[in-house]
Amino acid sequence: MNLTASSQKLATNPDRAGLRLSTKSIAPRERVDWLREVICREYANVELTSPAHGDLSQDLIIYPWGALQLSTIQSTAISLQRSPGEPHLNRQDAYFAVILLSGGYRMEQNGREVLLQPGDMTLYDATRPHRVHCPGEFAKLILSIPRTVLRDRVAGIDRCTALHISGTNGIGFVAANFLRSCATHADQLQAREFFTLSDQALDLLTLAITSVCPVDFNLSRSRSVSINGIKTFIEQNLRDVDLDTSLITRQTGLSARYINSLFEDEGTSLMRYVWKRRLENCRKDMQNPVYAGHRLTDIAFRWGFNDATHFSRAFKQQFGCSPREFRRVQTQSNL
């Protein structure tokens, strides 16, 4: 089905464009198929059912948000089911944080079931089997976080899905209200302002998730504490060109063998992780309008690289294109 007519980019602020989609312009008999195609394209490959049938109604606004994606959704009753399978698109290899704004929401994954009340949050893996049931009209926010981003922040993240995060108190209340405020005011913010808020949103969400995660991860608690401490030290010193295995072992008091065994559990090594985080920060700065006039080498050197050729080669290996090509595409997409 052709979605072009209903996929126009509209926004009240020309610097802050959201993709707005709605069933209003779709014939009632075609709405279920149309919405299924939208969800499969923008989020995850799922089957959709709706008791409303021809009366199905849904409005979506999707905001690119740095490495993240923030969506607001208002809908009549629907049910979604994801079967085992690969992501439809690489960018769909993600976790979804859901903040319920109104109505009811039930989600099942990994043998767990969570029921949300307005204000509450939960997290699920968009690539793994799950079921979502909303029995009546509802509104929600979805924050899409790339798998690698969240796995780098939370050890044992796969044990943290389908858990209830209360939106009435504590860090869950703070995180949910921050995300809701960002979505409410997205059209009134300048691009650089909105972009900058994505880091704060991810920090708050990470705290909210870790507040409910079980302690019996596959990693022992001591290993979990160790790797989180190492990652914290790395994040604080990424800009240091001298950040290497020797420096990290001295500052953490842990052996190189033990540290690399921790990262092996995540399918990587210590220094591969360091270079990956540096490259991700370079890419983020290249997407940020604040740094549009900065030279690529200045961005690279700011994040600990000291060789432009090595940076360009590593960037292309990680992201599939050179830094120059990446910036050109970003510039064209912002026009």
N, C-alpha and C positions, 0 to 999 in steps of 0.2 A: 504494500500500500504506500502511496506517495504521501510523505509527511511534510513536503516543502511548504505548502500553504499554511500549515499550522506550526511551523518551526521558526517563525520570524523572531529576530532579536529586538526586544523592545526594552526601553528603560527611561525613567524620568530624568536621569542624569547621564549625559552622553559619555562620561568617563567611567561609568559603572554599569556594564551591560549584563543583564540576566536573560537567559533563554526561557521564554514564556510559552507554555503549551497548555491547551485546553480542549476538552471534548465539545465545547459549545458549538464549534463550527463543523462538527462531525455528525453525520446522519445517525440517529439513535441505533439502528440495526448494525452499524459498523463500529460502534464505540468500544466494545470489548476487544475486538481484533486490533483496532487502532491503538488502544492503551497498552495491550500486550506488547505490540511492536515498539512502542515508546519505551516501556520499562526494560525490555530486552536490549534495546540500543543504548540507553542512558545509564542503566544500573546493572541488571543481572538477567540471565536467561531463565525465565520462570513461566509457569502456567498460571493463568488468571481466571478466576470465576467471580461472578457478581450476581447476587440475588436480584439486583435492580434491573438487570438485562438492558432493555432499551432506555431505562431511566438512569443508567450509569452516568455519573458526572465527576470529573476530576480536573483540577487546575494545578499546574506545577510552575515553579520558577526555579531555575537551576543557575547558580552562580559559581563559576570557576574561582577558586580561592587559594592561590599559590599551588602547592602540591595537592590540596584538598578540593572538595566540591561540596557546596552547601545548597540544599534544596528545601523549598517549602512546598507542602502538598496539602490540598484540601480535597476531600473525596466523599462520595457515598460508599456504602459497604462493599468491601472486596475481600477476596482471599487469594493468597499467592503461595505457590509451592515450587521449590527449586529441587531438581533431581541431581544426582551426581553427574559431573561433567566439567570440562575445561571452561574457563571464562570465555565469553563471547568475544571480548576484546581485551588486549593487554591491560588497558587502563581500568578494567573491571576487576582486576585481581586485587580486591580491596576488602576492608572491613567497613561496615556501616554502623554508625552510632545513631540511634533513633531517640528523639525527644518528642514525647506525645504532648500536643497542645490542647486537644479536646477529643472527646469520644472515648472509645475503648480500643485496646490493642493487645493481642495475644501472639506470642512468637515461640516456636519450638526449634531447638537445634541441639545436637549432641546429647539427646536424651533428657534435656532440660526444657522446662516450660516457664515463661515469664509473662505475667500479666501487668500491664502498665496502667496507671491512672494519670490524668493530666499533670504535666510537670516532670514525670518520671522519665528515666533513660534506660536503655539497654544497648548491647553491642552484639553484632553477629557477623559471621564470615559469609560474605556474599557468594563465594564460590562453592560452599559446601551445602549439602541438603538442609533445607529449612522450610518452615511453614509459617505464614503470617495470616492472621484472621482479624479483620476489623468488622464487627457485626453491625455497625451503623455508621452514620456520618462521623467523620473524624478529620483532624488536622494534625500534621506532624512535621518535624524537621528531620532531614537525613544529612549527616555529615559523612562523606565518603573519604576514607583514609587509605592510601596505598598500603598493601600488606607489609612491604619492607619498612615503611616509616613507623608503623606501630610496633612491629616486631623488634625494631631497634630500640624502642622506648620501654617496652614492657616484657620482661622475661616471662615465659609461660602464657603468652597472650591467648593461645588456643583454649586454655582452661578458663578464660574469662568471658566467654560468649554466653548469651541467654541468661545473664544474671540481672537482678533487679537493682537499679541505682536510684535511690529515692531522690525526688526533686523537691522535697519539702524541708530538708535540713542539710547541714554540713556541706561538703565540697560538691555533692550532687546538685544541691540548690544553686550554688555559685556558678557551676559550669553550665547548667541548663539555662539559667537566666542570662548568662553572658552570650551563649549561642543564640538564644531567642532575640536578644537585643541587636546582635549583629545582623540577623536576618531581617528584623523589622526596619532597620535603618540603612540597609545596604544601598538602596537607591539614592540616599542623601549623602553618602560618603564619597570622597574622592578616591580614585583607584588606588593610590599609594596608601591612603588611610585604611581602606578595606583590606588590602593585601597584608599590611603589617599586623592586623588583628588576627590573622590565621595562626601565627605562632602562639599567641596567647591562648587562643581557643584550643589548640592541640595540647598545650601545657596543662590547662585546666581539665580537659577530658582525660588526659593520662592520669592525673591525680584522682579523678573520680573513678576510673576503672580500677586502679590499684587499691582503692579503698574497699572494694568488694571482692577482689580476687582471692581464691582459696590459697592457703599457704602450702598445700601439698602438691606443688608443681613436680613435673618429671625431674627438673633440677632440684637438688636438695636446697633447703632454705639458705644454707651458707653459700652455696654456689650462686644462687640467685642474688643474694646480697652482694657477693663479690663482683659479678658481672655488671650489676647496676652501678656499683661504685666506680668500676673501671670506665664505663660509658660516660658517667658524669664527669670524671676527670678528663676524658677525651674531648667532650663537648666544650669544656671550659678552656681547653688549650689547643683547639684545632688550628688557630691562627699562628701558632708557634712553629716555625719552620724546623725546629729541632725536636719536635714531637716524634719519637720513635720508640721501638721496643725497649731500649735501654732506659730512656727517661721514664716510661710508664712503669717498668718494673721497680725502678728506684723509688718512685713517688708512691706506689701502691703497696710496696713491700711484698709483692707476689712474684713468683718465678715466671719466666717467659713460657716454660712448658705448661704450667698450670693455667696461665692466662689463655694460651692458644687452645688448650683443651676446652675451656669455657666457650670460646668462639666456634670451635668445631661442632659443638652441640647446636649451633645456629647455622651450620653449613658454610662457615667462612673462617678467616684467620684474623689475628689482631690487626696487622697492618693493612690487609684488604679492607677491613672495616673502617680504619682511619681514612684511607684514600676515598672510600665510597662516601663517607660523611662529608669530606671536603668537596667532592664533586657535586654532591646534592646541594650544598650551600652555595657553590658557585652558580649552579643552575637556577637556584631560587633568586639570587641577586640579579641574574640576567633576565629573569621574568619581572623583576620589580621595577616599575617606572622610575623610582627614585634613582636608580643606577643606569638609566638609559644612556647618559652621556659618558659613562666611565669606560675606559679601555678594557678589553677582555683580559689583558695581562695584569692590569691593576686589580681586577676582581680575583684572578687566580692567585696572585701573590698575597692578597689580603687573607686568603684561606690556606696559607701554608705551602703553596707551590713555589718553587724557585727556578723552574725551567719551563718556558712557554711551550716548547715542543713536547715535553713530557705531559704537560697539562692537556694540550690539544689531542694527543694520542689517547690518553686515558679517558678523556671526556667522550671521544667517539666510540671507544670500546664499551663504555658504560651506557651511553644513550643512543648510539646508532648514527650520530651525525657529529660534525665538527662544531666547536663553540661558535664559529662565525656563521655556519648554516643555521644553528639553533636560534641565534639572535635575529637573523634575517627573517625567519619564520615568525618569531614573536613580534617583531616590528610590524610585519604585514598584517598579522591577526589583530593588532591594536589599532590599525588605521580605520 
